Amino acid sequence: MDAGQARRPSLPRVTELLLSAFAGHRGTTFRLGDLTLLAGPSGTGKTTALRAYEALARLGGGAELGEVFPDPSACVPERARPDAQRRRGFRIGCTADGPEGPVRLEVAVQAEPELRIVGERLSADGLVLLETALRDPSRRSVQAAWHTAGATAVTRAPLPDDRLGTALLPLRVAGTTEGQLRVLAAAEQMLVALRSVFPCDPRPERMRDPVPAGSGRLLPGCENLADVLWRTRSECTRRHALLVDAVRVGCAGPVADLLAEPCAGGRLVRAVLDRGNGARTTLRRLGDGELRYTALALVLLTGPGVLEADVPGEVPAALQCLTVLADGLDRAQDPAQRAALLALASRMCERGHIRLVGAVSDATWAAGVSGATVVHLRRD
């Protein structure tokens, strides 16, 4: 094994986000570590970058283009001029590293006058494994060519223009030649890396009410936090104890436990803080900062088996490196809360338990945190 192979991650992960032309970003590359903070004032494109990452994840999961970009014109750079056919669009992509080495995906999307994918390229080690192009605008398809290295160098076939071609390759490539096997391995690495994503933005206004008991899988807005606690408190006592320790730092007053209890005649469950000596406080009484802190701590400590992530069903959780996308990571947090949350994230990311890409308004407080990569954004 050479040195390059020894450094490859064992689990696929996105290591670069490429925004060639997307909303306010042009020619921008974000290098992503296990714990990455996108830092900058309002209007610098932090949320836009996370939105692009989430869009790629959804496309990798097989979603249609219109579902992912309901307002595609908002993704077009503001000063982009239409061509002679009045077409405008945007370009996004990423690099996924893993056992196959770095694999790069680039996607060109036409937003006007019709939404469609007009070009896509999947490549590794300088070799183009898949390439698509719009040849006939009157047809709702693109011409695709993927690496074969058999009796013919490439295989050509039409693919729909409203879905990511890379996500369709496992259904179209036979895997009978060495070249086809390489294409499939690269596509699988990219898809696993993309789909192992959990966008998270806790909404305190939705977290205060009791909820029905359900699957026990946390939703992106964390409104069903009580349902998740109902499940996890008994399933993993060690991690629950760590969660209680974290909540003890981030919430005012004594905290002996964090639990869910039935209410409304057993039809619903609600989350409460056990204050000790029989006193309990429902989450309805907590401030927004306390609720966001508690939810984010739960996300960092639970991982793939509990979060409602769109991961490939055939890939075991042990083979996934889940990435949490947290917009406004420091929103409503006081200095003690954000420091404790970042310290927890550092520990969990260092253990390989989870990855985090968070947007913050300022990252001076993150200086010196082990393993943290800070990407500073500025208004142009």
SULLINVEN-V830524 format. One record per helix or strand of 3 or more residues. SS is the DSSP state (A for helix, B for strand). FROM is the first residue (numbers start at 1). TO is the last residue. Records with the same first field share a line. If there is no record, write none. Layout:
SS->FROM-TO, FROM-TO
//
This chain:
A->3-6, 46-60, 65-68, 72-75, 165-172, 178-195, 204-207, 225-235, 237-250, 264-266, 283-285, 288-302, 317-319, 335-350, 364-366
B->13-22, 25-31, 35-39, 88-97, 103-112, 116-124, 127-133, 141-147, 154-160, 197-200, 257-263, 268-276, 279-282, 323-326, 355-360, 372-376
//
